[in-house]
Amino acid sequence: YLNKVGKEYWYINLDTATFYTSDAFALVEKKKIKGIYPYCYNNFGVIEYLKGNYHAAIGKHFLRLKLSGNNKIISGLLMNNIGMVYAELRDYPKAREYYTKTLNLRKELKDSSRFATIYNNIGLVFNSLKQFETARSYFDSSFYYAHRYGDLITEADALGNIANYNFRKKDFVNAELYCRKAIAIKKMQEDAYGISTSYSDLGAILMNLKKI
């Protein structure tokens, strides 16, 4: 429960998140509850990631990966997190490697409900490598699985990324179409940050359409 409370503070107050996670870790150490160690390390890893301490975040995630043993579900989540950290470090080959490992584990588990997020992440890697056509194919796959499983957050992300793809291709009409679809979903989710980002993108699109 201390770990869960710490998790709730990830996007509110990182000092408070660290406080609760540290309390959880101290209790785990005292009681020698081996099964909870991975969850503590995961929380610490996410906290370091959100602070921008990416090398420290990787260290925490690898510790948890080591402690997770043969638990493929936890390993898949961790490899995705590690991929995200490598993406922030702009080590795109490593990011793609860990995202692909995550995808392969999900396929092995026959759990396609998580494909949307992974495909979107891989698409962002190819986008950063300026391989835009390949990126687009992954964004399309992400949208398909997000829509199939009702994952509205990832669906909106995929639509926004497709809008950006069309913007780069100077297809501003379709860019506006996809961007507005993303905004509609983000409004449903009351995602203030996401709405503001998409409005910024939409402003750039409308400028290019001469809709001053």
C-alpha positions as protocol buffer text, in pm:
chain_id: "A"
residue {
  index: 1
  type: TYR
  ca { x: 0 y: 0 z: 0 }
}
residue {
  index: 2
  type: LEU
  ca { x: 291 y: 236 z: 66 }
}
residue {
  index: 3
  type: ASN
  ca { x: 417 y: 160 z: -286 }
}
residue {
  index: 4
  type: LYS
  ca { x: 71 y: 228 z: -431 }
}
residue {
  index: 5
  type: VAL
  ca { x: 45 y: 562 z: -251 }
}
residue {
  index: 6
  type: GLY
  ca { x: 392 y: 652 z: -379 }
}
residue {
  index: 7
  type: LYS
  ca { x: 279 y: 570 z: -732 }
}
residue {
  index: 8
  type: GLU
  ca { x: -21 y: 805 z: -699 }
}
residue {
  index: 9
  type: TYR
  ca { x: 221 y: 1093 z: -638 }
}
residue {
  index: 10
  type: TRP
  ca { x: 435 y: 1035 z: -949 }
}
residue {
  index: 11
  type: TYR
  ca { x: 275 y: 1325 z: -1136 }
}
residue {
  index: 12
  type: ILE
  ca { x: 186 y: 1536 z: -831 }
}
residue {
  index: 13
  type: ASN
  ca { x: 491 y: 1559 z: -607 }
}
residue {
  index: 14
  type: LEU
  ca { x: 806 y: 1353 z: -661 }
}
residue {
  index: 15
  type: ASP
  ca { x: 941 y: 1423 z: -310 }
}
residue {
  index: 16
  type: THR
  ca { x: 623 y: 1274 z: -162 }
}
residue {
  index: 17
  type: ALA
  ca { x: 643 y: 981 z: -406 }
}
residue {
  index: 18
  type: THR
  ca { x: 1002 y: 918 z: -290 }
}
residue {
  index: 19
  type: PHE
  ca { x: 896 y: 943 z: 77 }
}
residue {
  index: 20
  type: TYR
  ca { x: 629 y: 671 z: 48 }
}
residue {
  index: 21
  type: THR
  ca { x: 842 y: 446 z: -172 }
}
residue {
  index: 22
  type: SER
  ca { x: 1133 y: 477 z: 73 }
}
residue {
  index: 23
  type: ASP
  ca { x: 900 y: 381 z: 359 }
}
residue {
  index: 24
  type: ALA
  ca { x: 786 y: 79 z: 157 }
}
residue {
  index: 25
  type: PHE
  ca { x: 1147 y: -20 z: 87 }
}
residue {
  index: 26
  type: ALA
  ca { x: 1241 y: 13 z: 458 }
}
residue {
  index: 27
  type: LEU
  ca { x: 951 y: -215 z: 552 }
}
residue {
  index: 28
  type: VAL
  ca { x: 1049 y: -468 z: 285 }
}
residue {
  index: 29
  type: GLU
  ca { x: 1408 y: -465 z: 417 }
}
residue {
  index: 30
  type: LYS
  ca { x: 1290 y: -511 z: 774 }
}
residue {
  index: 31
  type: LYS
  ca { x: 1047 y: -795 z: 695 }
}
residue {
  index: 32
  type: LYS
  ca { x: 1258 y: -946 z: 413 }
}
residue {
  index: 33
  type: ILE
  ca { x: 957 y: -957 z: 178 }
}
residue {
  index: 34
  type: LYS
  ca { x: 1141 y: -1058 z: -140 }
}
residue {
  index: 35
  type: GLY
  ca { x: 833 y: -1047 z: -364 }
}
residue {
  index: 36
  type: ILE
  ca { x: 787 y: -673 z: -309 }
}
residue {
  index: 37
  type: TYR
  ca { x: 1146 y: -567 z: -390 }
}
residue {
  index: 38
  type: PRO
  ca { x: 1075 y: -544 z: -767 }
}
residue {
  index: 39
  type: TYR
  ca { x: 782 y: -305 z: -711 }
}
residue {
  index: 40
  type: CYS
  ca { x: 997 y: -75 z: -496 }
}
residue {
  index: 41
  type: TYR
  ca { x: 1272 y: -68 z: -757 }
}
residue {
  index: 42
  type: ASN
  ca { x: 1017 y: 2 z: -1029 }
}
residue {
  index: 43
  type: ASN
  ca { x: 880 y: 300 z: -833 }
}
residue {
  index: 44
  type: PHE
  ca { x: 1231 y: 432 z: -775 }
}
residue {
  index: 45
  type: GLY
  ca { x: 1307 y: 383 z: -1145 }
}
residue {
  index: 46
  type: VAL
  ca { x: 1001 y: 580 z: -1257 }
}
residue {
  index: 47
  type: ILE
  ca { x: 1076 y: 857 z: -1006 }
}
residue {
  index: 48
  type: GLU
  ca { x: 1433 y: 890 z: -1138 }
}
residue {
  index: 49
  type: TYR
  ca { x: 1297 y: 892 z: -1494 }
}
residue {
  index: 50
  type: LEU
  ca { x: 1050 y: 1171 z: -1412 }
}
residue {
  index: 51
  type: LYS
  ca { x: 1331 y: 1369 z: -1249 }
}
residue {
  index: 52
  type: GLY
  ca { x: 1538 y: 1334 z: -1566 }
}
residue {
  index: 53
  type: ASN
  ca { x: 1799 y: 1113 z: -1397 }
}
residue {
  index: 54
  type: TYR
  ca { x: 1794 y: 862 z: -1682 }
}
residue {
  index: 55
  type: HIS
  ca { x: 2107 y: 660 z: -1601 }
}
residue {
  index: 56
  type: ALA
  ca { x: 1985 y: 613 z: -1243 }
}
residue {
  index: 57
  type: ALA
  ca { x: 1645 y: 510 z: -1378 }
}
residue {
  index: 58
  type: ILE
  ca { x: 1801 y: 240 z: -1598 }
}
residue {
  index: 59
  type: GLY
  ca { x: 1994 y: 106 z: -1298 }
}
residue {
  index: 60
  type: LYS
  ca { x: 1677 y: 71 z: -1091 }
}
residue {
  index: 61
  type: HIS
  ca { x: 1486 y: -95 z: -1374 }
}
residue {
  index: 62
  type: PHE
  ca { x: 1766 y: -345 z: -1440 }
}
residue {
  index: 63
  type: LEU
  ca { x: 1772 y: -431 z: -1068 }
}
residue {
  index: 64
  type: ARG
  ca { x: 1401 y: -506 z: -1082 }
}
residue {
  index: 65
  type: LEU
  ca { x: 1443 y: -704 z: -1404 }
}
residue {
  index: 66
  type: LYS
  ca { x: 1703 y: -920 z: -1230 }
}
residue {
  index: 67
  type: LEU
  ca { x: 1470 y: -978 z: -933 }
}
residue {
  index: 68
  type: SER
  ca { x: 1167 y: -1055 z: -1150 }
}
residue {
  index: 69
  type: GLY
  ca { x: 1304 y: -1391 z: -1259 }
}
residue {
  index: 70
  type: ASN
  ca { x: 1080 y: -1570 z: -1509 }
}
residue {
  index: 71
  type: ASN
  ca { x: 777 y: -1344 z: -1463 }
}
residue {
  index: 72
  type: LYS
  ca { x: 721 y: -1251 z: -1828 }
}
residue {
  index: 73
  type: ILE
  ca { x: 445 y: -998 z: -1758 }
}
residue {
  index: 74
  type: ILE
  ca { x: 664 y: -792 z: -1524 }
}
residue {
  index: 75
  type: SER
  ca { x: 966 y: -838 z: -1753 }
}
residue {
  index: 76
  type: GLY
  ca { x: 765 y: -701 z: -2045 }
}
residue {
  index: 77
  type: LEU
  ca { x: 662 y: -391 z: -1852 }
}
residue {
  index: 78
  type: LEU
  ca { x: 1020 y: -334 z: -1738 }
}
residue {
  index: 79
  type: MET
  ca { x: 1168 y: -372 z: -2085 }
}
residue {
  index: 80
  type: ASN
  ca { x: 919 y: -114 z: -2212 }
}
residue {
  index: 81
  type: ASN
  ca { x: 1027 y: 123 z: -1932 }
}
residue {
  index: 82
  type: ILE
  ca { x: 1394 y: 64 z: -2015 }
}
residue {
  index: 83
  type: GLY
  ca { x: 1317 y: 137 z: -2381 }
}
residue {
  index: 84
  type: MET
  ca { x: 1155 y: 468 z: -2280 }
}
residue {
  index: 85
  type: VAL
  ca { x: 1465 y: 569 z: -2082 }
}
residue {
  index: 86
  type: TYR
  ca { x: 1697 y: 486 z: -2372 }
}
residue {
  index: 87
  type: ALA
  ca { x: 1470 y: 692 z: -2600 }
}
residue {
  index: 88
  type: GLU
  ca { x: 1511 y: 991 z: -2366 }
}
residue {
  index: 89
  type: LEU
  ca { x: 1888 y: 937 z: -2381 }
}
residue {
  index: 90
  type: ARG
  ca { x: 1854 y: 935 z: -2763 }
}
residue {
  index: 91
  type: ASP
  ca { x: 2009 y: 590 z: -2780 }
}
residue {
  index: 92
  type: TYR
  ca { x: 1753 y: 484 z: -3040 }
}
residue {
  index: 93
  type: PRO
  ca { x: 1900 y: 144 z: -3132 }
}
residue {
  index: 94
  type: LYS
  ca { x: 1884 y: 41 z: -2763 }
}
residue {
  index: 95
  type: ALA
  ca { x: 1534 y: 184 z: -2728 }
}
residue {
  index: 96
  type: ARG
  ca { x: 1415 y: -13 z: -3030 }
}
residue {
  index: 97
  type: GLU
  ca { x: 1587 y: -328 z: -2897 }
}
residue {
  index: 98
  type: TYR
  ca { x: 1398 y: -317 z: -2566 }
}
residue {
  index: 99
  type: TYR
  ca { x: 1067 y: -218 z: -2722 }
}
residue {
  index: 100
  type: THR
  ca { x: 1102 y: -513 z: -2961 }
}
residue {
  index: 101
  type: LYS
  ca { x: 1179 y: -746 z: -2669 }
}
residue {
  index: 102
  type: THR
  ca { x: 863 y: -620 z: -2499 }
}
residue {
  index: 103
  type: LEU
  ca { x: 660 y: -679 z: -2814 }
}
residue {
  index: 104
  type: ASN
  ca { x: 796 y: -1033 z: -2854 }
}
residue {
  index: 105
  type: LEU
  ca { x: 710 y: -1116 z: -2493 }
}
residue {
  index: 106
  type: ARG
  ca { x: 354 y: -987 z: -2542 }
}
residue {
  index: 107
  type: LYS
  ca { x: 321 y: -1198 z: -2857 }
}
residue {
  index: 108
  type: GLU
  ca { x: 450 y: -1499 z: -2667 }
}
residue {
  index: 109
  type: LEU
  ca { x: 187 y: -1436 z: -2397 }
}
residue {
  index: 110
  type: LYS
  ca { x: -76 y: -1378 z: -2671 }
}
residue {
  index: 111
  type: ASP
  ca { x: -160 y: -1048 z: -2505 }
}
residue {
  index: 112
  type: SER
  ca { x: -238 y: -809 z: -2789 }
}
residue {
  index: 113
  type: SER
  ca { x: -407 y: -560 z: -2553 }
}
residue {
  index: 114
  type: ARG
  ca { x: -66 y: -400 z: -2490 }
}
residue {
  index: 115
  type: PHE
  ca { x: 40 y: -382 z: -2855 }
}
residue {
  index: 116
  type: ALA
  ca { x: -91 y: -27 z: -2904 }
}
residue {
  index: 117
  type: THR
  ca { x: 150 y: 137 z: -2661 }
}
residue {
  index: 118
  type: ILE
  ca { x: 449 y: -66 z: -2783 }
}
residue {
  index: 119
  type: TYR
  ca { x: 380 y: 4 z: -3152 }
}
residue {
  index: 120
  type: ASN
  ca { x: 343 y: 375 z: -3073 }
}
residue {
  index: 121
  type: ASN
  ca { x: 677 y: 375 z: -2888 }
}
residue {
  index: 122
  type: ILE
  ca { x: 855 y: 198 z: -3174 }
}
residue {
  index: 123
  type: GLY
  ca { x: 698 y: 446 z: -3416 }
}
residue {
  index: 124
  type: LEU
  ca { x: 842 y: 734 z: -3214 }
}
residue {
  index: 125
  type: VAL
  ca { x: 1188 y: 576 z: -3237 }
}
residue {
  index: 126
  type: PHE
  ca { x: 1167 y: 558 z: -3618 }
}
residue {
  index: 127
  type: ASN
  ca { x: 1029 y: 911 z: -3619 }
}
residue {
  index: 128
  type: SER
  ca { x: 1337 y: 1032 z: -3429 }
}
residue {
  index: 129
  type: LEU
  ca { x: 1555 y: 846 z: -3680 }
}
residue {
  index: 130
  type: LYS
  ca { x: 1369 y: 1037 z: -3957 }
}
residue {
  index: 131
  type: GLN
  ca { x: 1239 y: 711 z: -4104 }
}
residue {
  index: 132
  type: PHE
  ca { x: 894 y: 862 z: -4134 }
}
residue {
  index: 133
  type: GLU
  ca { x: 725 y: 602 z: -4358 }
}
residue {
  index: 134
  type: THR
  ca { x: 822 y: 320 z: -4122 }
}
residue {
  index: 135
  type: ALA
  ca { x: 710 y: 531 z: -3827 }
}
residue {
  index: 136
  type: ARG
  ca { x: 371 y: 587 z: -3991 }
}
residue {
  index: 137
  type: SER
  ca { x: 314 y: 212 z: -4030 }
}
residue {
  index: 138
  type: TYR
  ca { x: 373 y: 164 z: -3656 }
}
residue {
  index: 139
  type: PHE
  ca { x: 142 y: 454 z: -3569 }
}
residue {
  index: 140
  type: ASP
  ca { x: -129 y: 294 z: -3784 }
}
residue {
  index: 141
  type: SER
  ca { x: -83 y: -37 z: -3599 }
}
residue {
  index: 142
  type: SER
  ca { x: -93 y: 147 z: -3268 }
}
residue {
  index: 143
  type: PHE
  ca { x: -421 y: 315 z: -3363 }
}
residue {
  index: 144
  type: TYR
  ca { x: -571 y: -18 z: -3472 }
}
residue {
  index: 145
  type: TYR
  ca { x: -501 y: -196 z: -3143 }
}
residue {
  index: 146
  type: ALA
  ca { x: -584 y: 107 z: -2928 }
}
residue {
  index: 147
  type: HIS
  ca { x: -923 y: 141 z: -3099 }
}
residue {
  index: 148
  type: ARG
  ca { x: -983 y: -234 z: -3075 }
}
residue {
  index: 149
  type: TYR
  ca { x: -926 y: -244 z: -2699 }
}
residue {
  index: 150
  type: GLY
  ca { x: -1073 y: 96 z: -2610 }
}
residue {
  index: 151
  type: ASP
  ca { x: -739 y: 244 z: -2505 }
}
residue {
  index: 152
  type: LEU
  ca { x: -840 y: 605 z: -2566 }
}
residue {
  index: 153
  type: ILE
  ca { x: -519 y: 763 z: -2436 }
}
residue {
  index: 154
  type: THR
  ca { x: -298 y: 566 z: -2677 }
}
residue {
  index: 155
  type: GLU
  ca { x: -553 y: 611 z: -2957 }
}
residue {
  index: 156
  type: ALA
  ca { x: -525 y: 989 z: -2916 }
}
residue {
  index: 157
  type: ASP
  ca { x: -144 y: 966 z: -2910 }
}
residue {
  index: 158
  type: ALA
  ca { x: -145 y: 762 z: -3233 }
}
residue {
  index: 159
  type: LEU
  ca { x: -380 y: 1010 z: -3402 }
}
residue {
  index: 160
  type: GLY
  ca { x: -158 y: 1299 z: -3296 }
}
residue {
  index: 161
  type: ASN
  ca { x: 150 y: 1123 z: -3433 }
}
residue {
  index: 162
  type: ILE
  ca { x: -28 y: 1052 z: -3764 }
}
residue {
  index: 163
  type: ALA
  ca { x: -123 y: 1422 z: -3777 }
}
residue {
  index: 164
  type: ASN
  ca { x: 244 y: 1514 z: -3733 }
}
residue {
  index: 165
  type: TYR
  ca { x: 338 y: 1268 z: -4010 }
}
residue {
  index: 166
  type: ASN
  ca { x: 95 y: 1441 z: -4248 }
}
residue {
  index: 167
  type: PHE
  ca { x: 227 y: 1780 z: -4139 }
}
residue {
  index: 168
  type: ARG
  ca { x: 578 y: 1675 z: -4242 }
}
residue {
  index: 169
  type: LYS
  ca { x: 440 y: 1555 z: -4577 }
}
residue {
  index: 170
  type: LYS
  ca { x: 277 y: 1900 z: -4614 }
}
residue {
  index: 171
  type: ASP
  ca { x: -64 y: 1730 z: -4628 }
}
residue {
  index: 172
  type: PHE
  ca { x: -215 y: 1993 z: -4401 }
}
residue {
  index: 173
  type: VAL
  ca { x: -577 y: 1895 z: -4470 }
}
residue {
  index: 174
  type: ASN
  ca { x: -529 y: 1544 z: -4330 }
}
residue {
  index: 175
  type: ALA
  ca { x: -301 y: 1680 z: -4058 }
}
residue {
  index: 176
  type: GLU
  ca { x: -590 y: 1898 z: -3937 }
}
residue {
  index: 177
  type: LEU
  ca { x: -835 y: 1606 z: -3959 }
}
residue {
  index: 178
  type: TYR
  ca { x: -623 y: 1374 z: -3744 }
}
residue {
  index: 179
  type: CYS
  ca { x: -526 y: 1649 z: -3502 }
}
residue {
  index: 180
  type: ARG
  ca { x: -891 y: 1741 z: -3437 }
}
residue {
  index: 181
  type: LYS
  ca { x: -975 y: 1372 z: -3380 }
}
residue {
  index: 182
  type: ALA
  ca { x: -695 y: 1356 z: -3122 }
}
residue {
  index: 183
  type: ILE
  ca { x: -823 y: 1670 z: -2950 }
}
residue {
  index: 184
  type: ALA
  ca { x: -1178 y: 1531 z: -2931 }
}
residue {
  index: 185
  type: ILE
  ca { x: -1055 y: 1219 z: -2749 }
}
residue {
  index: 186
  type: LYS
  ca { x: -828 y: 1419 z: -2518 }
}
residue {
  index: 187
  type: LYS
  ca { x: -1123 y: 1639 z: -2423 }
}
residue {
  index: 188
  type: MET
  ca { x: -1324 y: 1327 z: -2336 }
}
residue {
  index: 189
  type: GLN
  ca { x: -1034 y: 1217 z: -2114 }
}
residue {
  index: 190
  type: GLU
  ca { x: -995 y: 1568 z: -1965 }
}
residue {
  index: 191
  type: ASP
  ca { x: -626 y: 1546 z: -2054 }
}
residue {
  index: 192
  type: ALA
  ca { x: -529 y: 1911 z: -2008 }
}
residue {
  index: 193
  type: TYR
  ca { x: -162 y: 1864 z: -2100 }
}
residue {
  index: 194
  type: GLY
  ca { x: -249 y: 1658 z: -2408 }
}
residue {
  index: 195
  type: ILE
  ca { x: -511 y: 1911 z: -2521 }
}
residue {
  index: 196
  type: SER
  ca { x: -263 y: 2199 z: -2492 }
}
residue {
  index: 197
  type: THR
  ca { x: 0 y: 2010 z: -2695 }
}
residue {
  index: 198
  type: SER
  ca { x: -251 y: 1923 z: -2967 }
}
residue {
  index: 199
  type: TYR
  ca { x: -381 y: 2281 z: -2982 }
}
residue {
  index: 200
  type: SER
  ca { x: -24 y: 2398 z: -3035 }
}
residue {
  index: 201
  type: ASP
  ca { x: 10 y: 2148 z: -3323 }
}
residue {
  index: 202
  type: LEU
  ca { x: -327 y: 2255 z: -3464 }
}
residue {
  index: 203
  type: GLY
  ca { x: -219 y: 2619 z: -3459 }
}
residue {
  index: 204
  type: ALA
  ca { x: 83 y: 2537 z: -3675 }
}
residue {
  index: 205
  type: ILE
  ca { x: -134 y: 2335 z: -3915 }
}
residue {
  index: 206
  type: LEU
  ca { x: -391 y: 2616 z: -3952 }
}
residue {
  index: 207
  type: MET
  ca { x: -114 y: 2869 z: -4016 }
}
residue {
  index: 208
  type: ASN
  ca { x: 0 y: 2655 z: -4311 }
}
residue {
  index: 209
  type: LEU
  ca { x: -361 y: 2633 z: -4435 }
}
residue {
  index: 210
  type: LYS
  ca { x: -376 y: 3016 z: -4424 }
}
residue {
  index: 211
  type: LYS
  ca { x: -659 y: 2994 z: -4169 }
}
residue {
  index: 212
  type: ILE
  ca { x: -513 y: 3283 z: -3973 }
}
